Amino acid sequence: MASIQLEPPLQPRSDNVLRVVLVVRISTVHQDARSLEDQAALLRRWVHDRYDGEVEFRKIASRGSGEHLDRVELNELEETIESRRYDLVMAEDLGRICRRTRAFEFCELAEDADARLIAVNDNVDTAVEEWRLAAVFSVFRHEGDNRNTSKRIRRTLRNRFQHGGVVQTLPYGYEKSNGSSLDTDVRKRPEAESVYSTWFDKLEDGATYSEIADWLNENEIPTGQWCRLSKWTPQMVSRVTNNPILKGVRQRNKKISKRLNKTGRSRSVHAPIDELLERSCAHLAFIEPERYDRTIRMLKRRNQKYCRGLKEGVDSRKNVPKKRTVWPGQSITCGICGRGFHYGGNGQSDHLICIGSKEYCCWNGVSFSGPMAASKICDAILKEVYKLPDYDEAQTIELRRQLEEHHRTRDDSRRRLEQELRQLRRQIDNVMSLVREGGPLRSPREELRRLEDEESLIKDELFAMNGKERDSAVLPSRELILANATRWCVELARDSPEFARVMRTLIPDLRVYPVRSIDGGRTVVRAEFTLHLSSVLLDCHGVQCPELLRIPMAVDLFDPPQRISFMTEVMRLWHEGKLTEREIAAQLGITQPVVQRAKRLARLLQEMSLDDPYGRVLDASGLGSKYRRHLHPRYRFDPLIE
């Protein structure tokens, strides 16, 4: 017999086994992990004191802030509750599950899944009618406690910083006494004096952060006691250079954390100027303050041209997610190394370049214009759509086969739903019988409502399924496909998110390769992809035909020189034998040397038995003398593809 009576009592869903989920959490990995088992032991004892039957426990433990709403453990907990296998969810308080209004929403999720939720210290029990009021007050109290704790910590740290405390991590060249958090106990390492002096000499002489990083690594200068990386990078050099502790000034609150309400995580943002704290520590200066300030101003002027554009003093790309990048940005893969392309190629904001090339692990340093690439790909798609032939009998037969398969799948789904509906009706009849007989069912109204909701859902699905007419085995017309292609490639704005989504659907795998004319010239890029026009069929019939309307394509993402673009017309006029080279040039509006180069190229193609004047560049030696990134000492070819 249970020692403590609970009203309403705990009751298993089935099998006379009470299935309980225990939710335990600690906020950080630095807290004592034994606290997780302490919480679980308390909850097990609470259940055993109130239920004397067989109990099956499942513990979901996590180490992370309750503010974080994208925790894996929270997702696992929600999936567990929605499985409807568990009768009870236990936690010390709602804050152990999650924080803010998401905790209240979780209570409602448990209620929807017919799982009872009890938060012991918050007096929340979803089996009690007034549980919502208790949950709201609990959420309000936890949010207020968090805010007050944050203010106390902030106040303490500000005061301690102003008195020389809160020394946490330091850049290369500094060391502090063990256990001390005071800047008076920090000292400079003597060997770092010459390093920083040479460092700033190089910057004043025009050296880049990359050159400084190479010099530091060549001389085996350590990155510092608190640095995770063992090698210097340009980003690390930039951070250390701009740290004013090098001139003997400590700073705090240059940035603050701002909570992202969607995930509960924080991101670092620039703090208001009145939040900045500074403390003079002359004994920590490696560089004279005047020289340091002068060098930083010089670097800002020198790097200004590489900064992102400002509109009325505000970064135009601030808070813009990367997924809104104008297509084809972040949608192109390098055919050489397998890495992506991003904007900013060779200092041109609208040009795309391989990320591997910038990181010295790919020799394909050829960049190209993103807007031009989008335009040429759209033009090529329209041309292919115009050339689509009429469908033959084999294609119609294939479509009919796939439609029949679709119909069989739909019929199977219909039979499954009808069977589930019959089972639900039997359950509803059983619940109604218990209600009439006054049986011991804990909450017959809630159970009946749940079953009726499920019955309505299945009826809706069956109604929608029965209302669909059987699709006819007719391929979409060329006019329909052309109308869709025109809307995609002509009517949609090239910088719109909708255009990017459509193009990513049509071209899921877009790869570019460097190519070069067989008679020399600059290296350019060619895109190769498969155009998936079957999305039109999916929209029209609910059936996808992958083998139909999948068109392999190759598109040159550049404007060819005149000798190539006019070669065919030049050779046609020359073989007619009526015009001289000069007359051909005058008729076509080009120069005579262009005509001569076009003729030489045509002869070369004939001798080599080729149709395409461009050939793929197979290694770095074929790029030409302009591209020398593969000659850099840091270069190591590291492809992601075979």
C-alpha positions as CSV (number, residue, x, y, z in Angstrom):
1,M,0.0,0.0,0.0
2,A,1.4,3.5,-0.9
3,S,2.4,5.5,2.1
4,I,1.2,8.8,0.7
5,Q,-2.1,9.1,-1.1
6,L,-2.2,11.3,-4.3
7,E,-5.4,12.7,-5.7
8,P,-6.0,11.8,-8.4
9,P,-3.9,8.6,-8.0
10,L,-1.2,7.5,-10.4
11,Q,-2.6,5.0,-12.9
12,P,-0.9,3.2,-15.7
13,R,-2.1,3.4,-19.3
14,S,-2.0,-0.4,-19.8
15,D,-0.3,-3.7,-18.7
16,N,-0.5,-2.6,-15.0
17,V,3.0,-1.1,-15.4
18,L,3.4,2.6,-14.6
19,R,5.9,4.0,-17.2
20,V,7.7,7.1,-15.9
21,V,10.1,9.5,-17.6
22,L,12.5,11.2,-15.1
23,V,13.9,14.5,-16.4
24,V,17.1,15.6,-14.7
25,R,19.5,18.3,-15.7
26,I,22.5,20.3,-14.6
27,S,23.4,23.6,-16.2
28,T,27.1,23.1,-17.2
29,V,29.6,20.3,-17.7
30,H,31.5,21.8,-14.8
31,Q,28.9,20.9,-12.2
32,D,29.0,17.7,-10.2
33,A,27.6,15.0,-12.4
34,R,26.4,13.1,-9.2
35,S,23.7,15.7,-8.9
36,L,21.9,14.0,-11.9
37,E,21.5,10.8,-10.0
38,D,20.6,12.7,-6.8
39,Q,17.7,14.2,-8.7
40,A,16.6,10.9,-10.2
41,A,16.7,9.2,-6.7
42,L,14.5,11.9,-5.3
43,L,11.9,11.4,-8.1
44,R,12.0,7.6,-7.8
45,R,11.4,7.8,-4.1
46,W,8.5,10.3,-4.7
47,V,6.8,7.9,-7.1
48,H,7.3,4.8,-4.9
49,D,5.8,6.7,-1.9
50,R,2.6,7.2,-3.9
51,Y,2.3,4.1,-6.0
52,D,2.8,0.5,-4.9
53,G,2.6,-1.2,-8.3
54,E,5.2,-2.1,-10.8
55,V,7.1,0.9,-12.2
56,E,9.3,1.2,-15.2
57,F,11.6,4.2,-15.1
58,R,13.4,6.0,-18.0
59,K,15.9,8.7,-17.2
60,I,16.7,11.5,-19.6
61,A,19.7,13.5,-18.3
62,S,21.3,16.5,-19.9
63,R,24.1,18.9,-19.2
64,G,23.2,22.3,-20.6
65,S,21.4,25.5,-19.9
66,G,17.6,25.3,-19.6
67,E,17.5,28.4,-21.8
68,H,18.7,26.4,-24.7
69,L,15.6,25.2,-26.6
70,D,17.5,23.3,-29.3
71,R,19.1,20.7,-26.9
72,V,19.1,17.2,-28.2
73,E,17.8,15.9,-24.9
74,L,14.8,18.2,-25.1
75,N,14.0,17.0,-28.6
76,E,14.4,13.4,-27.4
77,L,12.0,14.1,-24.4
78,E,9.3,15.6,-26.7
79,E,9.6,12.6,-29.1
80,T,9.3,10.2,-26.1
81,I,6.1,11.9,-24.8
82,E,4.6,12.0,-28.3
83,S,5.1,8.3,-28.6
84,R,2.3,7.8,-26.0
85,R,4.1,5.0,-24.3
86,Y,4.6,6.8,-21.0
87,D,2.1,7.6,-18.3
88,L,4.0,10.1,-16.2
89,V,6.7,12.8,-16.6
90,M,8.6,13.7,-13.4
91,A,10.9,16.7,-12.7
92,E,12.0,18.6,-9.6
93,D,10.7,21.7,-11.2
94,L,9.8,22.9,-14.7
95,G,13.2,24.6,-15.1
96,R,14.8,21.2,-15.2
97,I,12.9,20.6,-18.4
98,C,13.4,24.0,-20.0
99,R,12.9,27.7,-19.4
100,R,10.5,30.4,-20.3
101,T,7.1,29.8,-22.0
102,R,8.5,26.7,-23.7
103,A,8.1,25.0,-20.3
104,F,4.4,25.8,-20.3
105,E,4.1,24.6,-23.9
106,F,5.8,21.3,-22.9
107,C,3.1,20.8,-20.2
108,E,0.4,21.2,-22.9
109,L,2.3,18.8,-25.1
110,A,2.3,16.2,-22.3
111,E,-1.4,16.8,-21.8
112,D,-2.1,16.3,-25.5
113,A,-0.2,13.0,-25.4
114,D,-2.2,11.9,-22.3
115,A,0.9,11.8,-20.2
116,R,0.7,13.2,-16.7
117,L,3.4,15.8,-15.8
118,I,4.4,16.5,-12.2
119,A,7.0,19.2,-11.2
120,V,7.5,18.5,-7.5
121,N,8.9,21.8,-6.2
122,D,6.6,23.9,-8.4
123,N,3.4,22.1,-7.3
124,V,2.5,21.6,-11.0
125,D,0.3,18.5,-11.8
126,T,-1.4,18.4,-15.1
127,A,-4.0,16.0,-13.7
128,V,-5.3,18.8,-11.5
129,E,-7.6,21.3,-13.1
130,E,-5.7,24.4,-11.9
131,W,-2.3,23.3,-13.2
132,R,-2.1,26.0,-15.8
133,L,-2.1,28.8,-13.2
134,A,0.6,27.0,-11.2
135,A,2.7,26.5,-14.3
136,V,2.4,30.2,-15.4
137,F,3.5,31.4,-11.9
138,S,6.4,28.9,-12.0
139,V,7.6,30.1,-15.5
140,F,7.3,33.7,-14.3
141,R,9.3,33.0,-11.1
142,H,12.1,31.1,-12.9
143,E,12.4,33.9,-15.5
144,G,12.6,36.6,-12.7
145,D,15.1,34.5,-10.8
146,N,17.3,34.2,-13.8
147,R,17.1,37.9,-14.5
148,N,18.0,38.9,-11.0
149,T,20.9,36.4,-10.9
150,S,22.2,37.9,-14.1
151,K,22.1,41.4,-12.7
152,R,23.9,40.4,-9.5
153,I,26.6,38.6,-11.5
154,R,26.9,41.6,-13.9
155,R,27.2,44.0,-10.9
156,T,29.8,41.9,-9.2
157,L,32.0,41.5,-12.3
158,R,31.9,45.2,-13.2
159,N,33.0,46.2,-9.7
160,R,35.7,43.5,-9.5
161,F,37.1,44.5,-12.9
162,Q,37.4,48.2,-11.8
163,H,39.4,47.0,-8.9
164,G,41.8,44.9,-11.0
165,G,40.0,41.5,-11.0
166,V,38.3,39.3,-13.5
167,V,41.5,38.4,-15.3
168,Q,40.5,35.3,-17.3
169,T,42.4,34.5,-20.5
170,L,45.3,36.4,-22.0
171,P,47.0,36.5,-25.4
172,Y,50.5,35.3,-26.1
173,G,53.2,36.9,-24.0
174,Y,51.4,37.1,-20.7
175,E,51.3,34.8,-17.7
176,K,49.7,35.1,-14.3
177,S,50.2,33.5,-10.9
178,N,48.3,30.3,-10.3
179,G,44.8,30.9,-9.0
180,S,45.1,34.7,-9.2
181,S,42.4,36.8,-11.0
182,L,44.1,40.2,-10.4
183,D,45.9,42.1,-13.1
184,T,48.6,43.1,-10.6
185,D,49.7,39.4,-10.6
186,V,50.0,39.3,-14.4
187,R,53.5,39.8,-15.8
188,K,55.0,39.9,-19.3
189,R,57.2,37.2,-20.6
190,P,60.6,38.7,-21.6
191,E,60.9,36.8,-24.8
192,A,57.7,38.3,-26.1
193,E,59.1,41.9,-26.1
194,S,61.1,41.3,-29.3
195,V,58.3,39.3,-30.9
196,Y,55.7,42.1,-30.6
197,S,58.3,44.7,-31.6
198,T,59.0,42.9,-34.8
199,W,55.3,42.1,-35.2
200,F,54.4,45.8,-35.3
201,D,57.4,46.7,-37.4
202,K,56.1,44.3,-40.1
203,L,52.6,45.8,-39.9
204,E,54.0,49.3,-40.3
205,D,56.0,48.1,-43.3
206,G,52.8,46.9,-45.0
207,A,52.7,43.2,-44.0
208,T,49.3,41.5,-43.9
209,Y,47.9,39.3,-41.1
210,S,48.6,36.3,-43.2
211,E,52.3,37.2,-43.5
212,I,52.5,37.8,-39.8
213,A,51.0,34.4,-39.1
214,D,53.4,32.7,-41.5
215,W,56.4,34.4,-39.8
216,L,55.2,33.4,-36.3
217,N,54.7,29.8,-37.4
218,E,58.1,29.7,-39.1
219,N,59.8,30.9,-35.9
220,E,57.7,28.4,-33.8
221,I,56.2,31.2,-31.7
222,P,53.6,29.5,-29.4
223,T,50.0,30.7,-29.7
224,G,49.6,31.2,-26.0
225,Q,48.6,29.3,-22.9
226,W,44.8,29.8,-23.4
227,C,44.6,29.2,-27.2
228,R,43.1,25.9,-28.5
229,L,45.1,26.0,-31.8
230,S,48.8,25.2,-32.0
231,K,49.3,27.3,-35.2
232,W,48.8,30.9,-35.8
233,T,46.1,32.0,-38.3
234,P,45.4,35.4,-39.8
235,Q,42.2,35.7,-37.7
236,M,44.2,35.1,-34.5
237,V,46.8,37.7,-35.6
238,S,44.0,40.2,-36.2
239,R,42.4,39.5,-32.7
240,V,45.7,39.9,-30.9
241,T,46.7,43.0,-32.8
242,N,43.5,44.7,-32.0
243,N,43.6,43.8,-28.3
244,P,44.4,47.1,-26.4
245,I,46.1,45.2,-23.6
246,L,49.2,45.4,-25.8
247,K,49.3,49.1,-25.0
248,G,48.5,48.5,-21.3
249,V,44.8,49.0,-21.3
250,R,42.3,46.3,-20.3
251,Q,38.8,46.4,-21.7
252,R,35.5,44.7,-20.7
253,N,32.0,44.8,-22.0
254,K,33.1,45.7,-25.5
255,K,30.5,43.1,-26.5
256,I,27.5,41.7,-24.7
257,S,25.4,38.6,-25.1
258,K,21.9,38.9,-26.6
259,R,19.5,36.0,-26.3
260,L,18.0,34.5,-29.5
261,N,14.4,33.8,-28.4
262,K,13.9,31.1,-31.0
263,T,16.7,28.8,-29.6
264,G,17.4,30.4,-26.3
265,R,21.1,30.6,-27.1
266,S,23.1,33.8,-26.9
267,R,25.1,35.6,-29.6
268,S,27.7,38.2,-29.1
269,V,26.8,41.8,-30.3
270,H,28.5,45.1,-29.9
271,A,27.6,46.7,-26.6
272,P,26.5,50.3,-26.2
273,I,29.4,52.7,-25.7
274,D,28.4,53.5,-22.2
275,E,28.8,49.8,-21.2
276,L,32.6,49.8,-22.1
277,L,34.9,49.5,-19.1
278,E,38.6,50.3,-19.3
279,R,41.4,50.0,-16.8
280,S,45.0,51.2,-17.2
281,C,47.7,48.6,-16.6
282,A,50.9,50.2,-17.8
283,H,53.0,47.3,-16.6
284,L,51.4,45.1,-19.2
285,A,52.2,47.3,-22.2
286,F,54.4,45.7,-25.0
287,I,53.8,48.7,-27.4
288,E,53.9,52.4,-26.6
289,P,50.3,53.6,-26.6
290,E,50.9,56.3,-29.2
291,R,52.5,53.8,-31.6
292,Y,49.8,51.3,-31.0
293,D,47.0,53.7,-31.7
294,R,48.8,55.0,-34.8
295,T,49.3,51.5,-36.1
296,I,45.6,50.5,-35.5
297,R,44.4,53.6,-37.3
298,M,46.7,52.8,-40.2
299,L,45.4,49.2,-40.4
300,K,41.8,50.4,-40.4
301,R,42.5,52.8,-43.3
302,R,44.4,50.1,-45.2
303,N,41.7,47.5,-44.8
304,Q,38.7,49.8,-45.3
305,K,38.4,48.8,-48.9
306,Y,37.9,45.2,-48.0
307,C,35.0,46.0,-45.5
308,R,31.4,45.2,-46.3
309,G,29.4,48.1,-47.5
310,L,27.9,50.6,-45.1
311,K,24.6,52.4,-45.6
312,E,24.2,55.4,-43.4
313,G,26.9,54.1,-41.1
314,V,25.2,50.6,-40.8
315,D,26.5,47.3,-42.1
316,S,24.2,46.5,-45.0
317,R,24.7,42.7,-44.4
318,K,24.3,42.8,-40.6
319,N,22.0,40.1,-39.3
320,V,21.3,38.8,-42.8
321,P,21.4,35.0,-42.7
322,K,23.6,33.2,-45.2
323,K,20.7,31.3,-46.6
324,R,19.5,34.5,-48.3
325,T,22.7,34.8,-50.3
326,V,21.9,35.6,-53.9
327,W,21.9,32.5,-56.1
328,P,24.2,30.8,-57.3
329,G,26.1,31.7,-54.1
330,Q,26.4,28.7,-51.7
331,S,24.9,26.5,-54.4
332,I,28.0,25.7,-56.5
333,T,30.5,23.0,-55.9
334,C,34.1,23.0,-57.2
335,G,34.6,20.1,-59.5
336,I,38.3,19.9,-58.5
337,C,38.2,19.8,-54.7
338,G,34.5,19.4,-53.9
339,R,34.2,22.5,-51.7
340,G,31.7,25.3,-52.2
341,F,32.0,28.7,-53.9
342,H,31.3,31.9,-52.1
343,Y,31.2,35.6,-53.0
344,G,34.3,37.8,-52.8
345,G,36.5,36.2,-55.4
346,N,39.8,38.1,-55.9
347,G,38.5,41.2,-54.2
348,Q,35.3,41.5,-56.3
349,S,32.1,41.3,-54.2
350,D,30.0,39.9,-57.1
351,H,32.5,37.2,-58.1
352,L,32.5,33.6,-56.8
353,I,35.6,31.7,-55.9
354,C,36.4,28.2,-54.5
355,I,36.7,28.3,-50.7
356,G,39.5,25.7,-51.0
357,S,41.5,28.1,-53.1
358,K,41.3,30.8,-50.5
359,E,42.4,28.3,-47.9
360,Y,45.4,27.1,-50.0
361,C,44.0,23.5,-50.4
362,C,42.8,23.7,-54.0
363,W,44.5,25.0,-57.2
364,N,41.3,26.1,-58.8
365,G,41.6,29.9,-58.2
366,V,39.5,30.9,-61.2
367,S,36.6,33.3,-60.2
368,F,33.6,34.3,-62.2
369,S,30.7,36.7,-62.0
370,G,27.7,35.4,-60.0
371,P,25.1,37.6,-61.8
372,M,26.5,36.6,-65.2
373,A,26.4,32.9,-64.2
374,A,22.8,33.2,-63.2
375,S,21.9,34.9,-66.4
376,K,23.6,32.3,-68.6
377,I,22.2,29.4,-66.8
378,C,18.7,30.8,-67.1
379,D,19.2,31.4,-70.8
380,A,20.4,27.9,-71.3
381,I,17.4,26.4,-69.4
382,L,15.0,28.3,-71.7
383,K,16.8,27.1,-74.8
384,E,16.6,23.5,-73.6
385,V,12.9,23.8,-72.8
386,Y,12.2,25.2,-76.3
387,K,14.0,22.2,-77.8
388,L,12.0,19.6,-75.9
389,P,10.5,17.1,-78.3
390,D,7.0,15.7,-78.3
391,Y,6.6,12.7,-76.1
392,D,6.7,9.3,-77.7
393,E,4.7,6.2,-76.8
394,A,7.4,4.7,-74.6
395,Q,7.4,7.8,-72.3
396,T,3.6,7.7,-72.0
397,I,3.8,4.0,-71.1
398,E,6.4,4.7,-68.4
399,L,4.3,7.5,-66.9
400,R,1.3,5.2,-66.9
401,R,3.3,2.6,-65.0
402,Q,4.4,5.1,-62.4
403,L,0.8,6.4,-62.0
404,E,-0.4,2.8,-61.4
405,E,2.2,2.3,-58.8
406,H,1.1,5.6,-57.2
407,H,-2.5,4.4,-57.2
408,R,-1.6,1.1,-55.5
409,T,0.3,3.0,-52.8
410,R,-2.7,5.3,-52.3
411,D,-5.1,2.2,-52.1
412,D,-2.8,0.6,-49.5
413,S,-2.8,3.8,-47.4
414,R,-6.6,4.0,-47.7
415,R,-7.0,0.4,-46.4
416,R,-4.6,1.1,-43.5
417,L,-6.6,4.2,-42.5
418,E,-9.9,2.4,-42.7
419,Q,-8.5,-0.3,-40.4
420,E,-7.3,2.2,-37.9
421,L,-10.7,3.9,-38.0
422,R,-12.4,0.6,-37.1
423,Q,-10.1,0.1,-34.2
424,L,-10.7,3.6,-32.9
425,R,-14.5,3.1,-33.1
426,R,-14.2,-0.1,-31.0
427,Q,-12.1,1.8,-28.4
428,I,-14.7,4.6,-28.3
429,D,-17.4,2.0,-27.8
430,N,-15.4,0.5,-24.9
431,V,-14.9,3.9,-23.3
432,M,-18.6,4.7,-23.6
433,S,-19.4,1.3,-22.0
434,L,-17.2,2.1,-19.0
435,V,-18.8,5.5,-18.6
436,R,-22.3,4.0,-18.6
437,E,-21.2,1.3,-16.1
438,G,-19.4,3.7,-13.9
439,G,-16.1,1.9,-14.3
440,P,-12.8,2.9,-12.7
441,L,-11.5,4.9,-15.7
442,R,-9.5,7.8,-14.4
443,S,-10.5,10.5,-16.9
444,P,-13.2,9.1,-19.3
445,R,-14.0,12.5,-20.8
446,E,-10.3,13.2,-21.7
447,E,-9.9,9.7,-23.1
448,L,-13.0,10.0,-25.1
449,R,-12.0,13.4,-26.4
450,R,-8.6,12.1,-27.5
451,L,-10.1,9.1,-29.3
452,E,-12.6,11.3,-31.1
453,D,-9.9,13.7,-32.2
454,E,-8.0,10.8,-33.7
455,E,-11.1,9.6,-35.4
456,S,-11.8,13.0,-36.9
457,L,-8.2,13.2,-38.2
458,I,-8.4,9.8,-39.9
459,K,-11.8,10.7,-41.4
460,D,-10.3,13.9,-42.8
461,E,-7.5,12.0,-44.4
462,L,-9.8,9.5,-45.9
463,F,-12.1,12.2,-47.3
464,A,-9.2,14.0,-48.9
465,M,-7.9,10.7,-50.4
466,N,-11.3,9.6,-51.7
467,G,-11.9,13.1,-53.2
468,K,-8.9,12.8,-55.5
469,E,-9.6,11.7,-59.0
470,R,-7.3,9.1,-60.6
471,D,-4.6,10.9,-62.5
472,S,-4.7,10.5,-66.3
473,A,-1.6,9.2,-68.0
474,V,-0.9,12.4,-69.8
475,L,2.5,14.2,-69.7
476,P,2.4,18.0,-69.1
477,S,2.3,19.9,-72.3
478,R,5.3,21.7,-73.7
479,E,3.4,24.9,-73.3
480,L,2.9,24.3,-69.6
481,I,6.6,23.5,-69.1
482,L,7.6,26.6,-71.1
483,A,5.3,28.8,-69.1
484,N,6.8,27.5,-65.8
485,A,10.4,27.9,-67.2
486,T,9.6,31.5,-68.3
487,R,8.3,32.4,-64.8
488,W,11.4,30.9,-63.2
489,C,14.0,32.3,-65.5
490,V,12.5,35.6,-66.6
491,E,9.8,36.9,-64.3
492,L,11.4,36.1,-60.9
493,A,13.9,38.6,-59.6
494,R,17.4,37.2,-59.6
495,D,18.2,38.3,-56.1
496,S,14.9,37.0,-54.6
497,P,14.8,34.1,-52.2
498,E,12.0,32.5,-54.3
499,F,14.3,32.4,-57.4
500,A,17.1,30.8,-55.3
501,R,14.7,28.1,-54.0
502,V,13.4,27.3,-57.5
503,M,16.9,27.1,-58.9
504,R,18.1,24.8,-56.1
505,T,15.2,22.5,-56.9
506,L,15.8,22.5,-60.6
507,I,19.6,22.1,-60.2
508,P,20.3,20.2,-56.9
509,D,24.0,19.6,-57.9
510,L,25.8,22.4,-59.7
511,R,29.5,21.8,-60.3
512,V,32.0,24.1,-62.1
513,Y,35.3,23.1,-63.8
514,P,38.1,25.3,-65.1
515,V,38.4,25.2,-68.9
516,R,40.8,26.8,-71.4
517,S,40.8,27.3,-75.2
518,I,43.0,24.8,-77.0
519,D,44.9,27.7,-78.6
520,G,45.6,29.4,-75.3
521,G,44.0,32.4,-73.6
522,R,42.6,33.0,-70.2
523,T,41.2,30.2,-68.0
524,V,37.4,30.4,-67.5
525,V,34.8,28.1,-65.9
526,R,32.1,25.8,-67.2
527,A,29.1,24.6,-65.2
528,E,27.9,21.0,-65.5
529,F,24.6,19.9,-64.0
530,T,21.4,17.9,-64.6
531,L,18.2,19.9,-65.0
532,H,15.4,18.3,-63.1
533,L,12.3,19.4,-64.9
534,S,10.4,16.5,-63.3
535,S,9.3,18.9,-60.6
536,V,6.6,20.0,-63.1
537,L,5.2,16.5,-63.2
538,L,5.3,16.4,-59.4
539,D,3.2,19.5,-59.2
540,C,0.7,18.4,-61.9
541,H,0.2,14.7,-60.9
542,G,1.6,14.0,-57.5
543,V,4.0,11.6,-59.2
544,Q,7.7,12.1,-59.8
545,C,9.3,10.7,-63.0
546,P,13.0,11.0,-62.5
547,E,14.0,9.4,-65.8
548,L,11.8,11.8,-67.8
549,L,12.7,15.4,-68.2
550,R,16.2,15.1,-66.6
551,I,18.5,16.9,-69.0
552,P,22.3,16.9,-68.6
553,M,23.7,20.3,-69.4
554,A,27.0,22.2,-69.7
555,V,26.9,26.0,-69.6
556,D,29.9,28.3,-70.2
557,L,29.8,31.0,-67.4
558,F,31.7,33.5,-69.5
559,D,31.6,35.5,-72.7
560,P,33.8,33.8,-75.3
561,P,36.3,35.9,-77.2
562,Q,35.5,37.0,-80.7
563,R,37.7,34.4,-82.4
564,I,35.5,31.7,-80.9
565,S,32.1,33.4,-81.0
566,F,32.5,34.3,-84.7
567,M,34.5,31.2,-85.8
568,T,31.5,29.3,-87.3
569,E,30.3,32.4,-89.3
570,V,33.9,33.2,-90.4
571,M,34.4,29.7,-91.7
572,R,31.0,29.7,-93.5
573,L,31.8,32.9,-95.4
574,W,35.4,31.8,-96.1
575,H,34.3,28.4,-97.6
576,E,31.9,30.2,-99.9
577,G,35.0,31.7,-101.5
578,K,33.5,35.0,-102.4
579,L,35.0,37.2,-99.8
580,T,38.5,38.1,-98.6
581,E,39.5,38.1,-94.9
582,R,39.2,41.9,-94.9
583,E,35.7,41.8,-96.4
584,I,34.6,39.1,-94.0
585,A,35.8,41.2,-91.1
586,A,33.9,44.3,-92.4
587,Q,30.7,42.3,-92.9
588,L,30.8,40.8,-89.4
589,G,32.0,44.0,-87.7
590,I,35.3,42.6,-86.4
591,T,38.9,43.1,-87.2
592,Q,41.0,41.1,-89.8
593,P,43.3,39.6,-87.1
594,V,40.2,38.2,-85.4
595,V,39.3,36.5,-88.7
596,Q,42.8,35.1,-89.0
597,R,42.8,33.7,-85.4
598,A,39.3,32.2,-86.0
599,K,40.6,30.4,-89.1
600,R,43.7,29.1,-87.2
601,L,41.4,27.8,-84.4
602,A,39.1,26.0,-86.8
603,R,42.1,24.3,-88.5
604,L,43.4,23.2,-85.0
605,L,40.0,21.8,-84.1
606,Q,39.9,19.8,-87.4
607,E,43.5,18.5,-86.9
608,M,42.6,17.3,-83.3
609,S,39.2,16.0,-84.4
610,L,37.4,18.1,-81.8
611,D,34.1,20.0,-81.8
612,D,34.6,22.0,-78.6
613,P,37.3,24.7,-78.6
614,Y,37.5,24.5,-74.8
615,G,39.2,21.7,-72.9
616,R,39.0,21.0,-69.2
617,V,42.1,22.0,-67.2
618,L,43.3,18.9,-65.4
619,D,46.0,20.3,-63.1
620,A,47.5,23.5,-61.9
621,S,50.0,23.7,-64.7
622,G,47.2,24.2,-67.2
623,L,45.8,27.4,-65.5
624,G,48.3,29.8,-67.0
625,S,50.8,32.1,-65.4
626,K,48.2,34.4,-63.9
627,Y,47.2,31.8,-61.2
628,R,50.0,31.2,-58.7
629,R,48.1,30.4,-55.5
630,H,49.3,26.8,-55.7
631,L,52.9,28.0,-55.5
632,H,52.3,29.5,-52.0
633,P,54.3,27.7,-49.2
634,R,51.0,27.0,-47.4
635,Y,49.5,25.3,-50.4
636,R,48.5,21.6,-49.8
637,F,46.1,20.0,-52.3
638,D,43.4,18.4,-50.1
639,P,40.3,17.5,-52.2
640,L,37.0,16.4,-50.6
641,I,36.2,14.2,-53.6
642,E,38.0,11.4,-55.3
